Amino acid sequence: MSKRAALCLGIAALGLAGLSGCAGEPAAPPATVFVTLPPSAAATPTAPVEPPAAPTPSAPPAEAAPPVVVEIEPNDPAAPVVPGPAVDLGAVEGAKGPATAGGDGALLTYTVVSGDAFFEIAQRFDLPQQQLLKMNPSIPSLGTEIYIGQIINLDWTTTR
């Protein structure tokens, strides 16, 4: 058996002896083992590797382009929302409740049903959310808190 194999066998035996305490039995104190290995074959020297020579420039380097300066102009202010009457475009997902109309056919109110969302209600009646919120100042949190059975004003000439 070679010295290397004997060393591996000795290390394995020590490992098993160390694990014997895992089974609940008291383990004997570990023994100290010193192992000396003979030196391995000497390394063979190799010739140093020369770094590649730097290429010689054949043309002068190009001049850097001047930085591009962009002037920023502020956006035009948003066009004001022009109030106008609500137009029912038909029930859609998120706005399936009933709408009531006056004698002249103008839409007056909308009743919120389960699954409705303020944004979809505004889209169903072709109204910007800001206009619908101005027509309904009692609706809190920009329309995120509406409840089933709530009446939403659709008459642009009044507020509720």
C-alpha positions in Angstrom: 0.0 0.0 0.0 1.4 3.4 -0.9 2.0 6.1 1.7 -0.8 8.3 0.2 -3.3 5.5 0.4 -2.2 4.8 4.0 -2.7 8.5 4.8 -6.2 8.5 3.4 -7.1 5.4 5.3 -5.8 6.9 8.5 -7.7 10.1 8.0 -10.9 8.2 7.3 -10.4 6.1 10.5 -10.0 9.4 12.5 -13.2 10.7 10.9 -15.2 7.7 11.8 -13.8 7.8 15.3 -14.9 11.4 15.6 -18.4 10.5 14.4 -18.8 7.7 16.9 -20.0 10.2 19.5 -23.0 11.0 17.3 -24.6 7.7 18.2 -24.8 8.7 21.8 -21.8 6.7 23.1 -19.1 8.7 24.8 -16.2 9.2 22.4 -12.6 8.6 23.3 -10.4 11.7 23.2 -9.0 12.2 19.7 -5.4 11.2 19.1 -2.9 13.6 17.6 -1.3 12.2 14.4 1.6 13.8 12.6 2.1 12.8 9.0 5.1 13.7 6.9 4.9 13.3 3.2 8.0 13.1 0.9 8.4 16.1 -1.4 6.9 15.6 -4.8 8.8 15.9 -8.0 10.5 19.2 -8.5 8.7 21.7 -10.7 10.2 22.2 -14.1 11.1 25.8 -14.9 9.5 27.4 -17.9 10.6 30.3 -20.0 9.0 33.7 -19.0 6.3 34.8 -21.4 6.9 38.1 -23.1 4.0 40.5 -23.2 2.9 41.4 -26.8 4.4 44.5 -28.1 2.2 47.6 -28.2 1.0 48.4 -31.6 2.5 51.5 -33.2 0.0 54.1 -34.1 -0.4 54.5 -37.9 -2.8 57.4 -37.8 -3.2 60.3 -35.4 -6.1 59.7 -32.9 -9.4 61.2 -33.9 -10.4 64.3 -32.0 -13.2 63.9 -29.6 -16.5 65.3 -30.8 -17.8 68.3 -28.8 -20.6 67.5 -26.3 -24.1 67.9 -27.6 -26.0 70.6 -25.7 -29.7 70.1 -25.6 -31.9 73.0 -24.4 -34.8 71.8 -22.4 -38.1 73.7 -22.9 -40.9 73.2 -20.4 -44.1 71.5 -21.6 -47.0 73.6 -22.5 -49.5 73.7 -19.7 -52.3 71.1 -20.0 -55.4 72.3 -21.7 -58.2 73.1 -19.2 -60.9 70.5 -18.9 -64.1 71.8 -20.5 -67.1 70.6 -18.6 -69.8 69.0 -20.7 -72.7 66.6 -20.4 -72.1 62.9 -19.7 -72.7 60.4 -22.6 -73.4 56.8 -21.8 -71.1 54.6 -24.0 -72.6 51.4 -22.6 -71.9 49.1 -19.7 -68.2 48.0 -19.4 -66.3 45.9 -16.9 -65.9 48.1 -13.9 -69.0 50.2 -14.6 -72.1 48.0 -15.0 -74.6 49.9 -12.7 -77.7 51.7 -13.9 -77.8 55.3 -14.9 -80.9 57.6 -14.5 -81.8 60.2 -17.1 -84.0 63.3 -16.8 -87.0 64.1 -18.9 -84.8 65.8 -21.6 -82.6 62.6 -21.9 -79.6 64.1 -20.0 -77.9 61.7 -17.6 -78.4 62.6 -14.0 -77.0 59.9 -11.7 -75.3 56.5 -11.7 -75.6 53.9 -8.9 -72.4 52.0 -8.0 -72.7 48.2 -8.1 -70.3 45.4 -7.0 -67.1 45.4 -9.1 -67.3 49.1 -10.2 -64.3 51.4 -10.2 -64.3 55.2 -10.4 -62.0 55.3 -13.4 -64.1 52.9 -15.5 -67.3 54.9 -14.5 -65.7 58.1 -15.8 -64.7 56.3 -19.1 -68.2 54.8 -19.5 -69.8 58.3 -19.4 -67.0 59.9 -21.5 -66.0 62.2 -18.7 -62.4 63.1 -17.5 -61.9 61.8 -13.9 -61.1 65.4 -12.8 -64.5 66.6 -14.1 -66.4 63.7 -12.4 -64.6 64.4 -9.1 -65.5 68.1 -9.4 -69.1 67.1 -10.0 -69.0 64.8 -6.9 -66.9 66.6 -4.2 -68.3 64.2 -1.5 -66.3 61.3 -3.0 -63.0 60.9 -1.0 -59.5 59.9 -2.0 -59.7 60.8 -5.7 -62.4 58.2 -6.3 -60.6 55.2 -4.8 -63.2 54.8 -2.1 -66.6 54.3 -3.6 -69.1 51.8 -2.2 -72.0 49.7 -3.5 -75.2 51.7 -3.7 -73.5 55.1 -3.8 -75.1 57.6 -6.1 -72.7 59.4 -8.4 -73.8 62.7 -10.0 -73.6 62.8 -13.8 -75.2 66.2 -14.3 -72.4 68.6 -15.1 -74.5 71.6 -14.1 -74.8 70.5 -10.4 -72.6 69.0 -7.7 -73.5 66.3 -5.2 
